[in-house]
């Protein structure tokens, strides 16, 4: 009995869900503990500071939770990046049709790994014992993932030119673009409050930035879910594009016929491979087009 695609590729689209749920659960646990303890004033907090930073809570008794949560979140998020790249390479998702898209995808993964290193290291080098290192790794974390998101948006914009029928590309592009704009604005405000020594305002914006990051992680669920819903064949549009490239730009009409002499010497109107859901001429079977909508 064949395994349904939904189950076969379940591990892939579950990756960003594990990442997002781990990150959100960690943040909520830290916030709830700080609330239940009666808003304690930690050693790492300024004299006039009343709202704890995530880093202040993570430098105390919940440091093991902070480190574990950051590691699980970023590892599963990076696996989501790698899975998305692999699925595009194999054709489960809309393939990169040019070198530019592959380069942009590679750069997004590199900067995501940089963001991963930043988050894991800032959780280890806490703000109580290593304040300067901690701030540097915080900057690496935010900058790494924001720049990574910029490269992903650029990749999806180029993919959208070739695969206009894939609405999920547009949806994911806009969701990630919103994340970039929001996080950059909040990061600027956060940095300004830090320089102006407005610790309480800065702490609020740090929590907001962290919670917004959860929604960014969830956008990869939108990216990966179509791999479980679609067939393994290329979409009709992609097959036409690849066929034209193979034939040196030979034109095909919309019905799926090729006019004139085919590559095997047959004259007349013959069906192209896979176009409009048909096999080669003489196969005698009809295959419905792949239900790809991503």
Sine and cosine of phi, psi and omega as CSV:
sin_phi,cos_phi,sin_psi,cos_psi,sin_omega,cos_omega
0.00,0.00,0.80,-0.60,-0.03,-1.00
-0.93,0.36,0.64,-0.77,0.03,-1.00
-0.99,0.17,0.79,-0.61,0.01,-1.00
-0.85,0.52,0.58,-0.82,0.01,-1.00
-0.83,0.55,-0.56,0.83,-0.04,-1.00
-0.87,0.49,-0.61,0.79,0.01,-1.00
-1.00,0.09,-0.58,0.81,-0.04,-1.00
-0.87,0.49,-0.62,0.79,-0.05,-1.00
-0.96,-0.29,0.33,0.94,-0.02,-1.00
-0.88,0.48,-0.63,0.77,-0.03,-1.00
-0.86,0.52,-0.56,0.83,-0.06,-1.00
-0.93,0.37,-0.80,0.59,-0.08,-1.00
-0.98,0.20,-0.19,0.98,0.07,-1.00
-0.98,0.19,-0.39,0.92,-0.05,-1.00
-0.80,0.60,-0.80,0.60,0.01,-1.00
-0.92,0.39,-0.45,0.89,0.05,-1.00
-0.92,0.39,-0.68,0.74,0.05,-1.00
-0.88,0.48,-0.69,0.72,0.00,-1.00
-0.88,0.48,-0.77,0.64,-0.05,-1.00
-0.91,0.41,-0.68,0.73,-0.02,-1.00
-0.92,0.40,-0.62,0.78,0.04,-1.00
-0.90,0.45,-0.72,0.69,-0.01,-1.00
-0.89,0.45,-0.72,0.69,-0.02,-1.00
-0.91,0.41,-0.68,0.73,0.01,-1.00
-0.89,0.45,-0.65,0.76,0.02,-1.00
-0.89,0.45,-0.73,0.69,0.00,-1.00
-0.88,0.48,-0.71,0.70,-0.01,-1.00
-0.91,0.42,-0.65,0.76,0.02,-1.00
-0.88,0.47,-0.70,0.71,-0.01,-1.00
-0.91,0.41,-0.66,0.75,0.00,-1.00
-0.92,0.39,-0.66,0.75,-0.01,-1.00
-0.92,0.40,-0.68,0.74,0.02,-1.00
-0.88,0.48,-0.70,0.71,0.03,-1.00
-0.87,0.49,-0.62,0.79,0.02,-1.00
-0.93,0.36,-0.71,0.71,-0.03,-1.00
-0.92,0.39,-0.49,0.87,0.01,-1.00
-0.98,0.17,0.01,1.00,0.06,-1.00
0.99,0.14,0.57,0.82,0.04,-1.00
0.82,0.57,0.85,0.53,-0.02,-1.00
-0.91,0.42,0.49,-0.87,0.05,-1.00
-1.00,-0.09,0.96,-0.27,-0.07,-1.00
-0.98,0.21,0.32,-0.95,-0.03,-1.00
-0.88,0.48,-0.55,0.84,-0.05,-1.00
-0.98,0.21,-0.12,0.99,-0.05,-1.00
-1.00,0.05,0.49,-0.87,0.05,-1.00
-0.94,0.34,0.29,-0.96,-0.07,-1.00
-0.89,0.46,-0.62,0.79,-0.03,-1.00
-0.99,-0.11,0.24,0.97,-0.03,-1.00
-1.00,-0.05,0.78,-0.63,-0.03,-1.00
-0.91,-0.42,-0.32,0.95,0.02,-1.00
-0.94,-0.33,0.82,-0.57,-0.07,-1.00
-0.98,0.20,0.65,-0.76,0.19,-0.98
-0.95,0.31,0.33,-0.94,0.11,-0.99
-0.84,0.54,-0.64,0.77,-0.03,-1.00
-0.91,0.41,-0.54,0.84,0.04,-1.00
-0.91,0.42,-0.71,0.70,0.01,-1.00
-0.93,0.37,-0.64,0.77,-0.04,-1.00
-0.95,0.32,-0.20,0.98,0.02,-1.00
-1.00,-0.04,-0.02,1.00,-0.06,-1.00
-0.96,-0.28,-0.65,-0.76,-0.07,-1.00
-0.91,0.42,-0.37,0.93,-0.01,-1.00
-1.00,-0.03,0.26,0.97,-0.01,-1.00
-0.86,0.51,-0.67,0.74,0.06,-1.00
-0.85,0.52,-0.64,0.77,0.05,-1.00
-0.90,0.43,-0.66,0.75,-0.01,-1.00
-0.89,0.46,-0.73,0.69,-0.01,-1.00
-0.91,0.42,-0.73,0.68,-0.02,-1.00
-0.89,0.46,-0.68,0.73,-0.01,-1.00
-0.90,0.44,-0.67,0.74,0.01,-1.00
-0.91,0.41,-0.65,0.76,-0.01,-1.00
-0.91,0.42,-0.75,0.66,-0.03,-1.00
-0.90,0.44,-0.68,0.73,-0.01,-1.00
-0.85,0.53,-0.78,0.62,-0.10,-0.99
-0.96,0.27,-0.59,0.81,0.02,-1.00
-0.89,0.45,-0.72,0.69,-0.01,-1.00
-0.94,0.34,-0.52,0.86,0.06,-1.00
-0.93,0.36,-0.67,0.74,0.03,-1.00
-0.91,0.41,-0.57,0.82,0.09,-1.00
-0.90,0.43,-0.54,0.84,0.07,-1.00
-0.91,0.41,-0.67,0.74,0.07,-1.00
-0.85,0.52,-0.77,0.64,-0.04,-1.00
-0.90,0.44,-0.63,0.77,0.01,-1.00
-0.91,0.42,-0.65,0.76,0.02,-1.00
-0.89,0.46,-0.65,0.76,0.02,-1.00
-0.91,0.41,-0.68,0.73,-0.01,-1.00
-0.91,0.42,-0.67,0.74,-0.02,-1.00
-0.92,0.39,-0.54,0.84,0.08,-1.00
-0.95,0.30,-0.58,0.81,0.01,-1.00
-0.92,0.40,-0.63,0.78,-0.05,-1.00
-1.00,0.07,-0.19,0.98,0.03,-1.00
1.00,-0.08,0.04,1.00,0.08,-1.00
-0.91,0.42,-0.60,0.80,0.11,-0.99
-0.92,-0.38,0.21,-0.98,0.00,-1.00
-0.79,0.61,0.85,-0.53,-0.13,-0.99
-0.97,0.24,0.48,-0.88,0.17,-0.99
-0.95,0.32,0.86,-0.50,-0.08,-1.00
-1.00,-0.09,-0.02,1.00,0.01,-1.00
-0.57,-0.82,0.22,-0.98,-0.02,-1.00
-0.92,0.39,-0.52,0.85,-0.05,-1.00
-0.87,0.49,-0.69,0.72,0.00,-1.00
-0.89,0.45,-0.63,0.77,0.00,-1.00
-0.92,0.40,-0.62,0.78,0.03,-1.00
-0.91,0.41,-0.71,0.71,0.02,-1.00
-0.88,0.48,-0.66,0.75,0.03,-1.00
-0.90,0.45,-0.69,0.72,0.02,-1.00
-0.89,0.46,-0.66,0.75,0.03,-1.00
-0.91,0.42,-0.61,0.79,0.03,-1.00
-0.89,0.45,-0.62,0.79,0.03,-1.00
-0.93,0.37,-0.67,0.75,0.00,-1.00
-0.87,0.49,-0.73,0.68,-0.01,-1.00
-0.95,0.32,-0.48,0.88,0.09,-1.00
-0.91,0.41,-0.63,0.77,0.06,-1.00
-0.90,0.43,-0.62,0.78,0.06,-1.00
-0.88,0.47,-0.69,0.73,0.06,-1.00
-0.89,0.45,-0.59,0.80,0.05,-1.00
-0.88,0.48,-0.74,0.67,0.02,-1.00
-0.86,0.51,-0.66,0.75,0.00,-1.00
-0.88,0.48,-0.70,0.71,-0.05,-1.00
-0.94,0.35,-0.69,0.73,0.00,-1.00
-0.91,0.42,-0.69,0.73,-0.04,-1.00
-0.93,0.36,-0.57,0.82,0.02,-1.00
-0.93,0.36,-0.46,0.89,0.04,-1.00
-0.97,0.26,-0.49,0.87,0.02,-1.00
-0.99,0.17,-0.76,0.65,0.02,-1.00
-1.00,0.01,1.00,0.08,-0.16,-0.99
-0.95,0.32,0.27,-0.96,-0.08,-1.00
-0.95,0.33,-0.28,0.96,0.00,-1.00
-0.98,0.21,-0.70,0.71,-0.09,-1.00
-0.98,-0.18,-0.40,0.92,-0.04,-1.00
-0.68,-0.73,0.90,0.43,-0.11,-0.99
-0.87,0.49,-0.65,0.76,-0.05,-1.00
-0.95,0.31,-0.69,0.72,0.07,-1.00
-0.88,0.47,-0.66,0.75,-0.01,-1.00
-0.87,0.50,-0.72,0.70,0.01,-1.00
-0.90,0.43,-0.62,0.79,0.03,-1.00
-0.91,0.42,-0.67,0.74,0.02,-1.00
-0.94,0.35,-0.52,0.86,0.08,-1.00
-0.89,0.45,-0.69,0.73,0.05,-1.00
-0.89,0.46,-0.67,0.74,0.02,-1.00
-0.89,0.46,-0.65,0.76,0.02,-1.00
-0.87,0.49,-0.79,0.61,-0.05,-1.00
-0.92,0.40,-0.74,0.67,-0.02,-1.00
-0.90,0.44,-0.66,0.75,-0.03,-1.00
-0.86,0.51,-0.75,0.67,-0.05,-1.00
-0.97,0.23,-0.53,0.85,0.05,-1.00
-0.92,0.39,-0.71,0.70,0.02,-1.00
-0.91,0.42,-0.63,0.78,0.07,-1.00
-0.85,0.52,-0.69,0.73,0.01,-1.00
-0.90,0.44,-0.57,0.82,0.03,-1.00
-0.89,0.45,-0.69,0.72,0.02,-1.00
-0.92,0.40,-0.60,0.80,0.04,-1.00
-0.90,0.43,-0.68,0.73,0.03,-1.00
-0.87,0.49,-0.66,0.75,0.02,-1.00
-0.89,0.45,-0.66,0.75,0.03,-1.00
-0.89,0.45,-0.72,0.69,-0.04,-1.00
-0.92,0.38,-0.54,0.84,0.05,-1.00
-0.90,0.44,-0.66,0.75,0.02,-1.00
-0.94,0.34,-0.63,0.78,0.05,-1.00
-0.89,0.45,-0.60,0.80,-0.01,-1.00
-0.89,0.45,-0.43,0.90,0.05,-1.00
-0.92,0.38,-0.63,0.78,-0.04,-1.00
-1.00,0.08,-0.47,0.88,-0.09,-1.00
-0.81,-0.59,0.92,0.39,-0.05,-1.00
-0.91,0.40,-0.38,0.92,-0.03,-1.00
-0.98,0.20,-0.18,0.98,-0.03,-1.00
-1.00,-0.02,1.00,-0.08,-0.10,-0.99
-0.93,0.37,-0.46,0.89,-0.02,-1.00
-0.90,0.43,-0.51,0.86,0.07,-1.00
-0.87,0.49,-0.69,0.72,0.02,-1.00
-0.92,0.40,-0.68,0.73,0.00,-1.00
-0.87,0.49,-0.75,0.66,-0.01,-1.00
-0.90,0.43,-0.62,0.78,0.03,-1.00
-0.85,0.53,-0.76,0.65,-0.06,-1.00
-0.93,0.36,-0.61,0.80,0.04,-1.00
-0.89,0.46,-0.68,0.73,0.00,-1.00
-0.95,0.32,-0.57,0.82,0.04,-1.00
-0.91,0.41,-0.63,0.77,0.06,-1.00
-0.88,0.47,-0.67,0.74,0.03,-1.00
-0.86,0.52,-0.71,0.70,-0.03,-1.00
-0.86,0.51,-0.76,0.65,-0.05,-1.00
-0.89,0.46,-0.74,0.67,-0.04,-1.00
-0.90,0.44,-0.73,0.68,-0.05,-1.00
-0.92,0.40,-0.61,0.79,0.03,-1.00
-0.90,0.43,-0.70,0.72,0.01,-1.00
-0.88,0.47,-0.75,0.67,-0.01,-1.00
-0.92,0.40,-0.59,0.81,0.01,-1.00
-0.91,0.41,-0.63,0.78,0.04,-1.00
-0.90,0.43,-0.70,0.71,0.03,-1.00
-0.89,0.45,-0.67,0.74,0.00,-1.00
-0.87,0.49,-0.72,0.69,0.00,-1.00
-0.90,0.44,-0.64,0.77,0.00,-1.00
-0.90,0.44,-0.65,0.76,0.01,-1.00
-0.93,0.37,-0.54,0.84,0.03,-1.00
-0.91,0.41,-0.71,0.71,0.00,-1.00
-0.93,0.37,-0.48,0.88,-0.02,-1.00
-1.00,-0.02,0.06,1.00,0.04,-1.00
0.87,0.49,0.53,0.85,0.12,-0.99
-1.00,-0.06,0.98,0.22,-0.19,-0.98
-0.90,0.44,-0.64,0.76,-0.04,-1.00
-0.92,0.39,-0.68,0.73,0.04,-1.00
-0.91,0.42,-0.66,0.75,0.02,-1.00
-0.88,0.47,-0.64,0.77,0.02,-1.00
-0.89,0.45,-0.64,0.77,0.02,-1.00
-0.89,0.46,-0.71,0.70,-0.03,-1.00
-0.94,0.34,-0.50,0.86,0.08,-1.00
-0.90,0.44,-0.67,0.74,0.04,-1.00
-0.90,0.44,-0.64,0.77,0.01,-1.00
-0.90,0.43,-0.71,0.70,0.01,-1.00
-0.85,0.53,-0.66,0.75,-0.03,-1.00
-0.91,0.41,-0.68,0.74,-0.01,-1.00
-0.94,0.35,-0.59,0.81,0.05,-1.00
-0.90,0.44,-0.55,0.84,0.03,-1.00
-0.86,0.51,-0.51,0.86,0.04,-1.00
-0.85,0.52,-0.70,0.72,-0.03,-1.00
-0.93,0.36,-0.52,0.85,0.08,-1.00
-0.89,0.45,-0.70,0.72,0.02,-1.00
-0.86,0.50,-0.63,0.77,-0.03,-1.00
-0.93,0.38,-0.35,0.94,0.04,-1.00
-0.90,0.43,-0.38,0.93,0.03,-1.00
-0.97,0.24,-0.37,0.93,0.16,-0.99
-0.90,0.43,-0.64,0.77,0.06,-1.00
-0.89,0.46,-0.62,0.79,-0.02,-1.00
-0.94,0.35,-0.65,0.76,-0.17,-0.99
-1.00,-0.02,-0.41,0.91,-0.06,-1.00
-0.85,0.53,-0.63,0.78,0.00,-1.00
-0.85,0.52,-0.39,0.92,0.01,-1.00
-0.89,0.45,-0.44,0.90,0.01,-1.00
-1.00,0.05,-0.26,0.97,-0.07,-1.00
-0.98,-0.17,-0.38,0.93,-0.12,-0.99
-0.99,-0.16,0.27,-0.96,0.09,-1.00
-0.98,0.19,0.14,-0.99,-0.07,-1.00
-0.99,0.11,-0.08,1.00,-0.01,-1.00
-0.98,0.19,0.38,-0.92,0.10,-0.99
-0.92,0.38,0.40,-0.92,0.11,-0.99
-0.94,0.33,0.34,-0.94,-0.01,-1.00
-0.85,0.53,-0.67,0.74,-0.02,-1.00
-0.90,0.45,-0.64,0.77,-0.02,-1.00
-0.93,0.36,-0.65,0.76,0.03,-1.00
-0.88,0.48,-0.66,0.75,0.03,-1.00
-0.89,0.46,-0.66,0.75,-0.01,-1.00
-0.90,0.43,-0.73,0.69,-0.01,-1.00
-0.91,0.42,-0.62,0.79,-0.01,-1.00
-0.91,0.42,-0.66,0.75,0.03,-1.00
-0.90,0.44,-0.62,0.79,0.02,-1.00
-0.91,0.41,-0.64,0.76,0.00,-1.00
-0.92,0.40,-0.59,0.81,-0.05,-1.00
-1.00,-0.05,0.23,0.97,0.02,-1.00
0.94,0.33,0.56,0.83,0.05,-1.00
1.00,0.02,0.35,0.94,0.03,-1.00
-0.87,0.50,0.65,-0.76,-0.10,-1.00
-1.00,0.03,0.62,-0.79,0.11,-0.99
-0.84,-0.54,0.61,-0.80,0.07,-1.00
-1.00,0.08,0.15,-0.99,-0.15,-0.99
-0.92,0.39,-0.42,0.91,-0.07,-1.00
-0.97,0.24,-0.20,0.98,0.00,-1.00
0.99,-0.16,0.07,1.00,0.03,-1.00
-1.00,-0.03,0.49,-0.87,0.18,-0.98
-0.93,-0.38,0.76,-0.65,-0.05,-1.00
-1.00,-0.02,0.60,-0.80,0.04,-1.00
1.00,-0.03,-0.51,-0.86,-0.09,-1.00
-1.00,0.05,0.75,-0.66,0.03,-1.00
-1.00,0.08,0.06,-1.00,-0.06,-1.00
-0.92,0.38,-0.39,0.92,0.01,-1.00
-0.99,-0.11,0.21,0.98,0.11,-0.99
1.00,0.00,0.05,1.00,-0.01,-1.00
-1.00,0.08,0.78,-0.63,0.02,-1.00
-1.00,0.03,0.29,-0.96,0.08,-1.00
0.98,-0.19,-0.38,-0.92,-0.07,-1.00
-0.98,-0.18,0.94,-0.33,-0.02,-1.00
-0.86,-0.51,0.54,-0.84,0.02,-1.00
-0.95,0.31,0.65,-0.76,0.06,-1.00
-0.99,0.15,0.30,-0.95,-0.08,-1.00
-0.91,0.42,0.85,-0.52,0.12,-0.99
0.95,0.30,-0.17,0.99,-0.07,-1.00
-0.97,0.26,0.67,-0.74,-0.02,-1.00
0.85,0.52,0.33,0.95,0.14,-0.99
1.00,0.08,0.24,0.97,-0.03,-1.00
-0.96,-0.27,0.44,-0.90,0.12,-0.99
-0.99,0.16,-0.14,-0.99,0.12,-0.99
-0.89,0.45,0.29,-0.96,0.03,-1.00
-0.87,0.49,0.74,-0.67,0.07,-1.00
1.00,-0.09,-0.18,0.98,0.00,-1.00
-0.94,0.33,-0.51,0.86,0.13,-0.99
0.97,0.25,0.24,0.97,0.00,-1.00
-0.83,-0.56,0.50,-0.87,0.04,-1.00
-0.94,-0.33,0.78,-0.63,0.08,-1.00
-0.91,-0.42,0.85,-0.53,0.02,-1.00
-0.90,0.44,0.55,-0.83,0.00,-1.00
-0.87,0.50,0.52,-0.86,-0.02,-1.00
-0.88,0.47,0.70,-0.71,-0.04,-1.00
-1.00,0.07,0.90,0.43,-0.02,-1.00
-0.99,-0.10,0.80,-0.60,-0.01,-1.00
-0.64,-0.77,0.85,0.52,-0.08,-1.00
-0.68,-0.73,0.00,0.00,0.00,0.00
